[in-house]
Amino acid sequence: MNVVCVPSKALLRCAKTAAAVRDAHEFGVKVEGEVSVDFGYVMERMRRLRAKISPVDSAKRYSSQLGVDVFQGRAAFTGKNSVEVNGKTLHFAKAVIATGGTAAIPNIEGLKESRYLTNSSVFNLTELPRRLGVIGAGPIGLELAQAFCRFGAEVTVFSRSEKIMPKEDPEAVEIVKKSMLKDGIQFAFNAEYKRVEGSSENEPIKLFFHQGGEEKILEFDALLVATGRKPAVSNLGLESAGVEFDGRKGVLVNEKLQTSNPDIYAVGDVASKYQFTHMADFMARLVIKNSLFFGRDKVSDLLVPWATYTDPEVAHVGLYEKDLQERNIPYVTFKREFSHVDRAIVDGEEDGFVKIHVAKGKGDIIGATIVGSHAGDMISEISVAMQSGMGLGSLASVIHPYPTAAEAIRQCGDAYNRERLTPTIKSIFHRLMALRR
Ligand SMILES: Cc1cc2nc3c(=O)[nH]c(=O)nc-3n(C[C@H](O)[C@H](O)[C@H](O)COP(=O)(O)OP(=O)(O)OC[C@H]3O[C@@H](n4cnc5c(N)ncnc54)[C@H](O)[C@@H]3O)c2cc1C
């Protein structure tokens, strides 16, 4: 809650407002005088909201209301059924490892000695850096890059490849990139990092890199490292507990989320390739069933949607087109551009789409990507359809309020049903209609 989702989304909300004011003229709204963002206020607001939410996650609530004995401190296993915290040894019948992850810091000369930022320090900033460099073009880097750019910083995002969000649907990524370029973000693609200089507060941070055969240097007032996360497996005494782990994959678990020690389970970022809060939540639910109530639930049965909260948002569930092609799964794609959806047109949010892949000849939804203003909220409708085995054709018969962006999902359903009409049925309909005229 302190250094990940909550503060980042609080900043993004302010950034969205800044962009709305910047673009107000597109809606006939005149904003007189200079518009600027009070960064101090933005950060204060974020801390205030974090404090407002914090009672739900607090140790106090767990101990006084939920009946959990909370021991605050760094815990480490001392044996197969014991753990030590603050010098106190506790014995357990079952245990769960939920230590999450930390920012993975790339091996760039001078970086570790420089005053770089990660997600755990960026939210402590009190002044807006005039020039911000962001190493890493994944969801975390891009969300924060867009926020800081909209607050008024000059932002450069570095990527080792020629892509941003390399795992996402390429068409969706293009739309996000276009929006970020409109914000004024600079991208440095195919950057080969050489060295970082700058450890004292008074000097700029210099990033030396190679790009297209040229040696380049860029100077920044702050440098954010957002090159992925690494599982928190160090100093946990995993060896004493007989728990197998890997520095990259984290704690190794089976389908029931059990580690190599059958009394110890693991959930969340420390044991999953899906590093999302909702995934950690559902892994935890699964472990409660499996460890305490003789459950046999499998983690691979979880259908996991996710979203990146750039503006526009990108949300996804199921398989991507590239997965379908790699696995030779026959599929058909139905895509509805928001430029054909009335609500998106009147909202001035035409850049985006809903794309749904169905199993060829069956209609079962096997994957979907949405890029648009509320993609993160909209993807749940498709997740519900997938989880309940409701095919795309059935989604067409669900009445959606007009005008909403979610109509695009129903319209994909309509397109699917139209596609199902064989030439024979089409010609029967035509003849029937001709008779009725
Ligand atoms: C900037 C940012 C934005 C993000 N935004 C989103 C988002 O919008 N939506 C989303 O779904 N996901 C988001 N994520 C990912 C999400 O934060 C993680 O997937 C989620 O927090 C994982 O939960 P977890 O419980 O596994 O681990 P964590 O939330 O990391 O919690 C692990 C806890 O264990 C503690 N711990 C570690 N070692 C020990 C020890 N030895 N003893 C005692 N305690 C220990 C840690 O201090 C920490 O409190 C974001 C991540 C980042 C970095």
The ligand as a Tripos MOL2 file, in Angstrom:
@<TRIPOS>MOLECULE
LIG
   53    58     1     0     0
SMALL
NO_CHARGES

@<TRIPOS>ATOM
      1 C1          4.9830    1.1780   -8.6610 C.3       1 LIG1
      2 C2          4.1540   -0.0690   -8.6800 C.ar      1 LIG1
      3 C3          2.8310    0.0010   -9.0280 C.ar      1 LIG1
      4 C4          2.0430   -1.1430   -9.0320 C.ar      1 LIG1
      5 N1          0.7550   -1.0370   -9.3860 N.ar      1 LIG1
      6 C5         -0.0400   -2.1200   -9.4010 C.ar      1 LIG1
      7 C6         -1.4110   -2.0160   -9.7410 C.ar      1 LIG1
      8 O1         -1.8970   -0.9380  -10.0630 O.2       1 LIG1
      9 N2         -2.1730   -3.1240   -9.7040 N.ar      1 LIG1
     10 C7         -1.6580   -4.3520   -9.3420 C.ar      1 LIG1
     11 O2         -2.4000   -5.3370   -9.3130 O.2       1 LIG1
     12 N3         -0.3630   -4.4850   -9.0190 N.ar      1 LIG1
     13 C8          0.4570   -3.4100   -9.0350 C.ar      1 LIG1
     14 N4          1.7670   -3.5270   -8.6970 N.ar      1 LIG1
     15 C9          2.2560   -4.8690   -8.2870 C.3       1 LIG1
     16 C10         1.8110   -5.1520   -6.8540 C.3       1 LIG1
     17 O3          2.2620   -4.1060   -6.0400 O.3       1 LIG1
     18 C11         2.3450   -6.4740   -6.3450 C.3       1 LIG1
     19 O4          1.9900   -7.4780   -7.2430 O.3       1 LIG1
     20 C12         1.7790   -6.8100   -4.9730 C.3       1 LIG1
     21 O5          2.1260   -5.8340   -4.0320 O.3       1 LIG1
     22 C13         2.2870   -8.1800   -4.5120 C.3       1 LIG1
     23 O6          1.7960   -8.4470   -3.2280 O.3       1 LIG1
     24 P1          2.5910   -9.3670   -2.2400 P.3       1 LIG1
     25 O7          1.7340   -9.5110   -1.0150 O.co2     1 LIG1
     26 O8          3.0610  -10.5850   -2.9120 O.co2     1 LIG1
     27 O9          3.9280   -8.5730   -1.8700 O.3       1 LIG1
     28 P2          4.1690   -7.1250   -1.2470 P.3       1 LIG1
     29 O10         3.0160   -6.2450   -1.4610 O.co2     1 LIG1
     30 O11         5.5000   -6.7150   -1.7590 O.co2     1 LIG1
     31 O12         4.2510   -7.4140    0.3150 O.3       1 LIG1
     32 C14         5.3060   -8.1720    0.8830 C.3       1 LIG1
     33 C15         5.4910   -7.7360    2.3160 C.3       1 LIG1
     34 O13         6.3450   -8.6520    2.9790 O.3       1 LIG1
     35 C16         7.2820   -7.9130    3.7630 C.3       1 LIG1
     36 N5          8.4810   -8.7510    3.9870 N.ar      1 LIG1
     37 C17         9.4530   -9.0850    3.0900 C.ar      1 LIG1
     38 N6         10.3720   -9.8900    3.6970 N.ar      1 LIG1
     39 C18         9.9650  -10.0530    4.9790 C.ar      1 LIG1
     40 C19        10.4750  -10.7820    6.1030 C.ar      1 LIG1
     41 N7         11.5950  -11.4870    6.0210 N.pl3     1 LIG1
     42 N8          9.7840  -10.7220    7.2540 N.ar      1 LIG1
     43 C20         8.6460  -10.0090    7.3710 C.ar      1 LIG1
     44 N9          8.1130   -9.3180    6.3490 N.ar      1 LIG1
     45 C21         8.7650   -9.3490    5.1730 C.ar      1 LIG1
     46 C22         7.5410   -6.6730    2.9140 C.3       1 LIG1
     47 O14         8.0870   -5.6570    3.7120 O.3       1 LIG1
     48 C23         6.1430   -6.3600    2.4350 C.3       1 LIG1
     49 O15         5.4400   -5.6050    3.3550 O.3       1 LIG1
     50 C24         2.5910   -2.4060   -8.6890 C.ar      1 LIG1
     51 C25         3.9370   -2.4850   -8.3300 C.ar      1 LIG1
     52 C26         4.7220   -1.3430   -8.3400 C.ar      1 LIG1
     53 C27         6.1600   -1.4630   -7.9670 C.3       1 LIG1
@<TRIPOS>BOND
     1     1     2 1
     2     2     3 ar
     3     2    52 ar
     4     3     4 ar
     5     4     5 ar
     6     4    50 ar
     7     5     6 ar
     8     6     7 ar
     9     6    13 1
    10     7     8 2
    11     7     9 ar
    12     9    10 ar
    13    10    11 2
    14    10    12 ar
    15    12    13 ar
    16    13    14 ar
    17    14    15 1
    18    14    50 ar
    19    15    16 1
    20    16    17 1
    21    16    18 1
    22    18    19 1
    23    18    20 1
    24    20    21 1
    25    20    22 1
    26    22    23 1
    27    23    24 1
    28    24    25 2
    29    24    26 1
    30    24    27 1
    31    27    28 1
    32    28    29 2
    33    28    30 1
    34    28    31 1
    35    31    32 1
    36    32    33 1
    37    33    34 1
    38    33    48 1
    39    34    35 1
    40    35    36 1
    41    35    46 1
    42    36    37 ar
    43    36    45 ar
    44    37    38 ar
    45    38    39 ar
    46    39    40 ar
    47    39    45 ar
    48    40    41 1
    49    40    42 ar
    50    42    43 ar
    51    43    44 ar
    52    44    45 ar
    53    46    47 1
    54    46    48 1
    55    48    49 1
    56    50    51 ar
    57    51    52 ar
    58    52    53 1
@<TRIPOS>SUBSTRUCTURE
     1 LIG1         1 GROUP 0 **** ****
